[in-house]
Amino acid sequence: MYNLSTREACCYWFDESNGSLEASVFASCIVDQLQIILNRKLLPVILYFYNFSKDLIYKTIRPGRKFGDPTITDLRVLKYKPDGTIWYSLNFDEPLQPLPQRPMKITNVKPLEELPKLFSERLPISQRKYKDLQDLKAVIPSNCHAYYDELPYKN
């Protein structure tokens, strides 16, 4: 993630044993970064989503509604407003506009510390993938081997 005002960048590294490719995993990275930024300025963090698959404000952030309309991959800018609305742009130099989907009413906002973790433990990879990764250790530095040895896998 890149902060345009401070020019600071933060990379989140995770593999499939730490999470899946669902939106909740990526939202968790955004939440973490928001906490870091806002805690520096001693501002409270209020989030309008939790266990990101339930109680959503928007069912989707897709800017279009039918075939041929813009999709999520066409988005370039998203702005979340305090009133719960999301504004978007398909180009960096175009003005923002509200998502065409109507937000649902927010009924139950929980503090971040009350939210359930998405995963209770690391997710196992397939045994074949584990074996393939073990074979890669022949060409990577030995100080990286422990990472590959500790990956959980399915029997």
MDAnalysis code that builds the backbone (N, CA, C; Angstrom):
import MDAnalysis as mda
import numpy as np

u = mda.Universe.empty(465, n_residues=155, atom_resindex=np.repeat(np.arange(155), 3), trajectory=True)
u.add_TopologyAttr("name", ["N", "CA", "C"] * 155)
u.add_TopologyAttr("resid", np.arange(1, 156))
u.add_TopologyAttr("resname", ["MET", "TYR", "ASN", "LEU", "SER", "THR", "ARG", "GLU", "ALA", "CYS", "CYS", "TYR", "TRP", "PHE", "ASP", "GLU", "SER", "ASN", "GLY", "SER", "LEU", "GLU", "ALA", "SER", "VAL", "PHE", "ALA", "SER", "CYS", "ILE", "VAL", "ASP", "GLN", "LEU", "GLN", "ILE", "ILE", "LEU", "ASN", "ARG", "LYS", "LEU", "LEU", "PRO", "VAL", "ILE", "LEU", "TYR", "PHE", "TYR", "ASN", "PHE", "SER", "LYS", "ASP", "LEU", "ILE", "TYR", "LYS", "THR", "ILE", "ARG", "PRO", "GLY", "ARG", "LYS", "PHE", "GLY", "ASP", "PRO", "THR", "ILE", "THR", "ASP", "LEU", "ARG", "VAL", "LEU", "LYS", "TYR", "LYS", "PRO", "ASP", "GLY", "THR", "ILE", "TRP", "TYR", "SER", "LEU", "ASN", "PHE", "ASP", "GLU", "PRO", "LEU", "GLN", "PRO", "LEU", "PRO", "GLN", "ARG", "PRO", "MET", "LYS", "ILE", "THR", "ASN", "VAL", "LYS", "PRO", "LEU", "GLU", "GLU", "LEU", "PRO", "LYS", "LEU", "PHE", "SER", "GLU", "ARG", "LEU", "PRO", "ILE", "SER", "GLN", "ARG", "LYS", "TYR", "LYS", "ASP", "LEU", "GLN", "ASP", "LEU", "LYS", "ALA", "VAL", "ILE", "PRO", "SER", "ASN", "CYS", "HIS", "ALA", "TYR", "TYR", "ASP", "GLU", "LEU", "PRO", "TYR", "LYS", "ASN"])
u.atoms.positions = np.array([
    [0.854, -1.159, 0.000],
    [0.000, 0.000, 0.000],
    [0.901, 1.223, 0.000],
    [0.473, 2.250, -0.704],
    [1.281, 3.452, -0.863],
    [0.501, 4.662, -0.384],
    [1.110, 5.456, 0.490],
    [0.505, 6.674, 0.998],
    [0.964, 7.831, 0.115],
    [0.048, 8.386, -0.637],
    [0.410, 9.448, -1.574],
    [0.938, 10.693, -0.876],
    [0.443, 11.009, 0.324],
    [0.867, 12.235, 0.987],
    [2.236, 12.103, 1.637],
    [2.544, 10.966, 2.255],
    [3.837, 10.807, 2.930],
    [4.863, 10.075, 2.072],
    [4.395, 9.453, 0.997],
    [5.231, 8.653, 0.101],
    [5.828, 7.430, 0.794],
    [5.147, 6.978, 1.825],
    [5.554, 5.752, 2.503],
    [4.834, 4.576, 1.854],
    [5.512, 3.445, 1.827],
    [4.917, 2.236, 1.272],
    [4.985, 1.121, 2.302],
    [4.016, 0.246, 2.256],
    [3.978, -0.908, 3.145],
    [3.540, -2.110, 2.315],
    [4.323, -3.171, 2.367],
    [3.990, -4.387, 1.626],
    [3.488, -5.446, 2.606],
    [2.466, -6.146, 2.232],
    [1.932, -7.246, 3.027],
    [2.273, -8.542, 2.318],
    [2.982, -9.396, 3.027],
    [3.409, -10.664, 2.464],
    [2.620, -11.765, 3.158],
    [1.923, -12.540, 2.394],
    [1.264, -13.707, 2.947],
    [1.198, -14.781, 1.884],
    [1.114, -16.010, 2.351],
    [0.999, -17.129, 1.422],
    [-0.326, -17.827, 1.679],
    [-0.607, -18.847, 0.913],
    [-1.919, -19.480, 1.023],
    [-2.127, -20.223, 2.326],
    [-1.078, -20.382, 3.137],
    [-1.283, -20.976, 4.458],
    [-1.744, -19.924, 5.469],
    [-1.564, -18.646, 5.146],
    [-2.012, -17.563, 6.023],
    [-3.406, -17.058, 5.676],
    [-3.848, -17.256, 4.458],
    [-5.155, -16.762, 4.053],
    [-5.478, -17.174, 2.638],
    [-6.713, -16.926, 2.262],
    [-7.169, -17.270, 0.916],
    [-7.213, -16.005, 0.069],
    [-7.749, -16.119, -1.123],
    [-7.816, -14.966, -2.017],
    [-9.189, -14.300, -1.979],
    [-9.851, -14.366, -0.849],
    [-11.152, -13.713, -0.740],
    [-10.983, -12.273, -0.275],
    [-11.992, -11.489, -0.513],
    [-11.926, -10.059, -0.230],
    [-11.616, -9.764, 1.232],
    [-12.073, -10.597, 2.146],
    [-11.837, -10.363, 3.567],
    [-10.351, -10.335, 3.905],
    [-9.557, -11.139, 3.223],
    [-8.124, -11.164, 3.486],
    [-7.504, -9.824, 3.083],
    [-7.871, -9.339, 1.910],
    [-7.328, -8.062, 1.452],
    [-7.870, -6.905, 2.283],
    [-9.118, -6.992, 2.697],
    [-9.690, -5.960, 3.566],
    [-8.935, -5.902, 4.884],
    [-8.472, -7.044, 5.378],
    [-7.704, -7.073, 6.625],
    [-6.407, -6.281, 6.485],
    [-5.770, -6.336, 5.330],
    [-4.555, -5.544, 5.100],
    [-4.881, -4.054, 5.140],
    [-5.985, -3.682, 4.530],
    [-6.397, -2.279, 4.527],
    [-6.716, -1.820, 5.945],
    [-7.412, -2.649, 6.702],
    [-7.753, -2.319, 8.087],
    [-6.480, -2.119, 8.895],
    [-5.517, -3.018, 8.739],
    [-4.261, -2.904, 9.478],
    [-3.562, -1.590, 9.148],
    [-3.505, -1.250, 7.876],
    [-2.835, -0.020, 7.469],
    [-3.571, 1.212, 7.996],
    [-4.893, 1.188, 7.965],
    [-5.664, 2.302, 8.517],
    [-5.378, 2.489, 10.000],
    [-5.298, 1.399, 10.737],
    [-4.994, 1.493, 12.162],
    [-3.636, 2.132, 12.383],
    [-2.637, 1.716, 11.637],
    [-1.289, 2.263, 11.789],
    [-1.293, 3.758, 11.516],
    [-1.899, 4.161, 10.415],
    [-1.914, 5.576, 10.028],
    [-2.686, 6.419, 11.047],
    [-3.864, 5.955, 11.414],
    [-4.698, 6.748, 12.309],
    [-4.183, 6.745, 13.741],
    [-3.526, 5.690, 14.172],
    [-2.960, 5.665, 15.517],
    [-1.777, 6.613, 15.647],
    [-1.059, 6.855, 14.552],
    [0.036, 7.831, 14.574],
    [-0.474, 9.223, 14.903],
    [-1.653, 9.535, 14.405],
    [-2.243, 10.858, 14.624],
    [-3.209, 10.847, 15.797],
    [-3.246, 9.725, 16.530],
    [-4.108, 9.569, 17.701],
    [-5.573, 9.825, 17.388],
    [-5.991, 9.340, 16.226],
    [-7.384, 9.449, 15.826],
    [-8.074, 8.108, 16.041],
    [-9.342, 8.109, 16.383],
    [-10.033, 6.820, 16.528],
    [-10.234, 6.163, 15.165],
    [-10.267, 4.846, 15.168],
    [-10.519, 4.084, 13.951],
    [-11.919, 3.509, 14.058],
    [-12.785, 3.865, 13.130],
    [-14.136, 3.319, 13.088],
    [-14.301, 2.648, 11.743],
    [-14.625, 1.380, 11.757],
    [-14.783, 0.631, 10.522],
    [-16.232, 0.228, 10.356],
    [-16.702, 0.257, 9.142],
    [-18.085, -0.073, 8.868],
    [-18.217, -1.442, 8.213],
    [-17.274, -2.327, 8.467],
    [-17.387, -3.693, 7.988],
    [-16.688, -4.605, 8.977],
    [-17.179, -5.793, 9.093],
    [-16.591, -6.782, 9.989],
    [-16.986, -8.154, 9.525],
    [-16.210, -9.144, 9.949],
    [-16.289, -10.481, 9.364],
    [-16.776, -10.324, 7.935],
    [-15.953, -9.780, 7.154],
    [-16.269, -9.088, 5.930],
    [-17.188, -9.816, 4.963],
    [-17.644, -11.001, 5.313],
    [-18.579, -11.715, 4.453],
    [-20.018, -11.580, 4.933],
    [-20.214, -10.998, 6.094],
    [-21.566, -10.823, 6.635],
    [-21.812, -9.338, 6.863],
    [-23.044, -8.947, 6.999],
    [-23.404, -7.577, 7.372],
    [-22.679, -6.523, 6.541],
    [-22.621, -6.720, 5.256],
    [-21.943, -5.766, 4.388],
    [-22.800, -4.526, 4.161],
    [-22.144, -3.407, 3.990],
    [-22.860, -2.184, 3.644],
    [-23.201, -2.213, 2.159],
    [-22.270, -2.676, 1.357],
    [-22.483, -2.846, -0.081],
    [-22.345, -4.329, -0.390],
    [-23.200, -4.858, -1.220],
    [-23.063, -6.254, -1.633],
    [-21.887, -6.410, -2.597],
    [-21.561, -5.339, -3.327],
    [-20.446, -5.373, -4.267],
    [-19.929, -3.951, -4.466],
    [-18.663, -3.846, -4.868],
    [-18.141, -2.532, -5.233],
    [-17.983, -2.423, -6.750],
    [-18.607, -3.327, -7.471],
    [-18.571, -3.252, -8.931],
    [-19.315, -1.996, -9.379],
    [-18.671, -1.161, -10.189],
    [-19.335, 0.076, -10.606],
    [-20.424, -0.128, -11.662],
    [-20.424, -1.264, -12.332],
    [-21.453, -1.531, -13.334],
    [-22.452, -2.548, -12.820],
    [-23.536, -2.686, -13.577],
    [-24.590, -3.616, -13.153],
    [-24.824, -4.751, -14.141],
    [-24.474, -4.534, -15.407],
    [-24.781, -5.556, -16.405],
    [-23.548, -5.857, -17.247],
    [-23.664, -6.881, -18.083],
    [-22.565, -7.294, -18.946],
    [-22.097, -6.106, -19.792],
    [-20.797, -5.919, -19.868],
    [-20.227, -4.818, -20.645],
    [-19.966, -3.577, -19.820],
    [-20.608, -3.458, -18.647],
    [-20.352, -2.331, -17.744],
    [-18.991, -2.522, -17.080],
    [-18.437, -1.457, -16.486],
    [-17.152, -1.596, -15.784],
    [-17.233, -2.634, -14.662],
    [-16.085, -3.274, -14.404],
    [-15.987, -4.263, -13.335],
    [-15.023, -3.758, -12.265],
    [-14.822, -4.550, -11.247],
    [-13.940, -4.164, -10.145],
    [-12.519, -3.901, -10.636],
    [-12.067, -4.659, -11.612],
    [-10.701, -4.477, -12.110],
    [-10.527, -3.170, -12.881],
    [-11.619, -2.513, -13.221],
    [-11.542, -1.218, -13.906],
    [-11.392, -0.057, -12.928],
    [-11.622, -0.297, -11.636],
    [-11.537, 0.767, -10.636],
    [-10.112, 1.274, -10.493],
    [-9.943, 2.585, -10.353],
    [-8.636, 3.181, -10.105],
    [-8.623, 3.940, -8.782],
    [-9.762, 4.474, -8.368],
    [-9.845, 5.250, -7.129],
    [-11.110, 4.856, -6.387],
    [-10.980, 4.617, -5.076],
    [-12.129, 4.404, -4.193],
    [-12.013, 5.366, -3.032],
    [-13.104, 5.985, -2.667],
    [-13.130, 6.884, -1.511],
    [-14.315, 6.482, -0.647],
    [-14.007, 6.141, 0.611],
    [-15.034, 5.760, 1.565],
    [-15.385, 6.982, 2.389],
    [-16.650, 7.392, 2.355],
    [-17.076, 8.591, 3.079],
    [-17.669, 8.206, 4.433],
    [-17.589, 9.112, 5.405],
    [-18.107, 8.810, 6.748],
    [-19.583, 8.433, 6.784],
    [-20.347, 8.856, 5.797],
    [-21.773, 8.514, 5.798],
    [-22.029, 7.093, 5.290],
    [-20.950, 6.350, 4.979],
    [-21.093, 4.969, 4.540],
    [-21.142, 4.808, 3.036],
    [-21.114, 5.892, 2.276],
    [-21.141, 5.777, 0.821],
    [-19.732, 5.597, 0.281],
    [-19.656, 4.974, -0.876],
    [-18.375, 4.762, -1.553],
    [-18.429, 5.488, -2.892],
    [-17.419, 6.277, -3.155],
    [-17.296, 6.995, -4.414],
    [-16.129, 6.385, -5.181],
    [-16.203, 6.416, -6.506],
    [-15.180, 5.755, -7.317],
    [-14.865, 6.567, -8.560],
    [-13.742, 6.181, -9.178],
    [-13.373, 6.721, -10.481],
    [-12.669, 5.612, -11.252],
    [-12.880, 5.593, -12.551],
    [-12.233, 4.608, -13.406],
    [-10.896, 5.117, -13.932],
    [-10.633, 6.413, -13.746],
    [-9.370, 7.024, -14.159],
    [-8.911, 7.982, -13.066],
    [-7.604, 8.099, -12.904],
    [-7.062, 8.953, -11.855],
    [-7.393, 10.433, -12.065],
    [-7.610, 10.838, -13.304],
    [-7.848, 12.259, -13.569],
    [-9.325, 12.610, -13.753],
    [-10.216, 11.682, -13.453],
    [-11.658, 11.959, -13.553],
    [-12.242, 12.213, -12.169],
    [-13.308, 12.987, -12.100],
    [-13.933, 13.234, -10.790],
    [-14.580, 11.962, -10.242],
    [-14.666, 11.896, -8.922],
    [-15.293, 10.751, -8.265],
    [-16.803, 10.819, -8.420],
    [-17.426, 9.643, -8.435],
    [-18.879, 9.560, -8.489],
    [-19.333, 8.438, -7.566],
    [-20.542, 8.500, -7.041],
    [-20.990, 7.453, -6.114],
    [-21.205, 6.133, -6.840],
    [-20.951, 5.037, -6.134],
    [-21.258, 3.724, -6.705],
    [-22.741, 3.663, -7.036],
    [-23.109, 3.020, -8.136],
    [-24.530, 2.964, -8.495],
    [-25.347, 2.085, -7.549],
    [-24.701, 1.145, -6.845],
    [-25.434, 0.318, -5.894],
    [-25.759, 1.140, -4.660],
    [-26.914, 0.910, -4.102],
    [-27.311, 1.630, -2.904],
    [-26.751, 0.921, -1.674],
    [-26.192, 1.698, -0.733],
    [-25.691, 1.061, 0.489],
    [-26.852, 0.593, 1.359],
    [-26.610, -0.501, 2.091],
    [-27.607, -0.964, 3.045],
    [-27.448, -0.159, 4.333],
    [-28.467, -0.112, 5.120],
    [-28.425, 0.628, 6.371],
    [-27.486, -0.068, 7.361],
    [-26.644, 0.719, 8.014],
    [-25.730, 0.193, 9.018],
    [-26.512, 0.033, 10.315],
    [-26.561, -1.195, 10.824],
    [-27.354, -1.424, 12.031],
    [-26.518, -1.819, 13.232],
    [-25.353, -2.398, 13.026],
    [-24.606, -2.917, 14.155],
    [-23.113, -2.807, 13.889],
    [-22.499, -1.715, 14.292],
    [-21.071, -1.519, 14.092],
    [-20.351, -1.954, 15.361],
    [-19.414, -2.888, 15.213],
    [-18.664, -3.405, 16.352],
    [-17.264, -2.807, 16.380],
    [-16.694, -2.632, 17.581],
    [-15.290, -2.215, 17.665],
    [-14.388, -3.299, 17.073],
    [-13.266, -2.901, 16.530],
    [-12.360, -3.820, 15.853],
    [-11.940, -4.974, 16.753],
    [-11.693, -4.705, 18.031],
    [-11.228, -5.776, 18.916],
    [-12.287, -6.841, 19.184],
    [-13.549, -6.585, 18.849],
    [-14.618, -7.571, 19.030],
    [-14.857, -8.427, 17.789],
    [-14.184, -8.115, 16.714],
    [-14.405, -8.849, 15.473],
    [-13.723, -10.200, 15.505],
    [-14.364, -11.232, 14.951],
    [-13.728, -12.550, 14.938],
    [-12.601, -12.596, 13.911],
    [-11.577, -13.378, 14.214],
    [-10.506, -13.581, 13.252],
    [-11.062, -14.397, 12.096],
    [-10.581, -14.126, 10.908],
    [-11.062, -14.824, 9.731],
    [-10.629, -16.293, 9.737],
    [-9.405, -16.556, 10.196],
    [-8.888, -17.921, 10.270],
    [-8.340, -18.158, 11.666],
    [-8.589, -19.327, 12.221],
    [-8.103, -19.645, 13.569],
    [-6.696, -20.240, 13.538],
    [-6.268, -20.711, 12.376],
    [-4.934, -21.291, 12.241],
    [-4.493, -21.166, 10.793],
    [-3.224, -21.460, 10.554],
    [-2.713, -21.393, 9.189],
    [-3.424, -22.438, 8.332],
    [-3.611, -22.135, 7.074],
    [-4.320, -23.025, 6.156],
    [-3.334, -23.983, 5.494],
    [-3.661, -25.266, 5.459],
    [-2.726, -26.227, 4.857],
    [-2.724, -26.150, 3.330],
    [-1.542, -26.372, 2.767],
    [-1.410, -26.462, 1.309],
    [-1.447, -27.950, 0.950],
    [-1.528, -28.242, -0.323],
    [-1.565, -29.652, -0.734],
    [-0.199, -30.298, -0.479],
    [-0.214, -31.610, -0.311],
    [1.034, -32.338, -0.062],
    [1.965, -32.221, -1.264],
    [1.391, -32.232, -2.460],
    [2.214, -32.108, -3.670],
    [2.914, -30.744, -3.714],
    [2.196, -29.678, -3.392],
    [2.801, -28.342, -3.388],
    [3.900, -28.273, -2.327],
    [3.637, -28.876, -1.165],
    [4.636, -28.888, -0.099],
    [5.914, -29.582, -0.592],
    [5.754, -30.731, -1.247],
    [6.918, -31.453, -1.753],
    [7.667, -30.613, -2.792],
    [6.934, -29.969, -3.699],
    [7.567, -29.121, -4.717],
    [8.352, -27.979, -4.063],
    [7.782, -27.393, -3.020],
    [8.474, -26.308, -2.317],
    [9.711, -26.828, -1.588],
    [9.639, -28.047, -1.071],
    [10.815, -28.643, -0.429],
    [11.934, -28.835, -1.448],
    [11.567, -29.217, -2.670],
    [12.567, -29.398, -3.730],
    [13.256, -28.083, -4.083],
    [12.547, -26.965, -3.932],
    [13.126, -25.646, -4.227],
    [14.232, -25.266, -3.248],
    [14.248, -25.883, -2.093],
    [15.261, -25.532, -1.086],
    [16.680, -25.762, -1.589],
    [16.822, -26.580, -2.620],
    [18.153, -26.835, -3.188],
    [18.742, -25.582, -3.836],
    [17.881, -24.620, -4.190],
    [18.374, -23.429, -4.898],
    [18.129, -22.126, -4.137],
    [17.688, -22.218, -2.888],
    [17.463, -20.994, -2.102],
    [18.395, -21.001, -0.892],
    [18.693, -19.838, -0.341],
    [19.602, -19.774, 0.809],
    [19.087, -20.598, 1.995],
    [20.002, -21.201, 2.722],
    [19.626, -22.081, 3.831],
    [18.886, -21.342, 4.944],
    [19.115, -20.038, 5.082],
    [18.397, -19.305, 6.139],
    [16.908, -19.142, 5.812],
    [16.481, -19.528, 4.623],
    [15.058, -19.482, 4.245],
    [14.379, -20.847, 4.375],
    [15.131, -21.884, 4.627],
    [14.576, -23.239, 4.642],
    [13.517, -23.430, 5.728],
    [13.700, -22.828, 6.884],
    [12.748, -23.019, 7.988],
    [11.346, -22.577, 7.581],
    [11.259, -21.514, 6.807],
    [9.944, -21.039, 6.346],
    [9.231, -22.162, 5.586],
    [9.929, -22.803, 4.680],
    [9.331, -23.872, 3.871],
    [9.055, -25.121, 4.703],
    [9.916, -25.404, 5.674],
    [9.728, -26.570, 6.543],
    [8.491, -26.428, 7.414],
    [8.144, -25.198, 7.801],
    [7.042, -24.972, 8.734],
    [5.687, -24.779, 8.066],
    [5.641, -24.855, 6.740],
    [4.348, -24.713, 6.055],
    [3.439, -25.886, 6.393],
    [2.207, -25.619, 6.806],
    [1.288, -26.739, 7.058],
    [0.803, -27.328, 5.736],
    [0.620, -28.648, 5.718],
    [0.129, -29.287, 4.492],
    [-0.819, -30.421, 4.836],
    [-1.666, -30.755, 3.843],
    [-2.646, -31.837, 4.003],
    [-1.962, -33.165, 3.732],
    [-2.278, -34.161, 4.519],
    [-1.739, -35.513, 4.277],
    [-2.566, -36.235, 3.232],
])
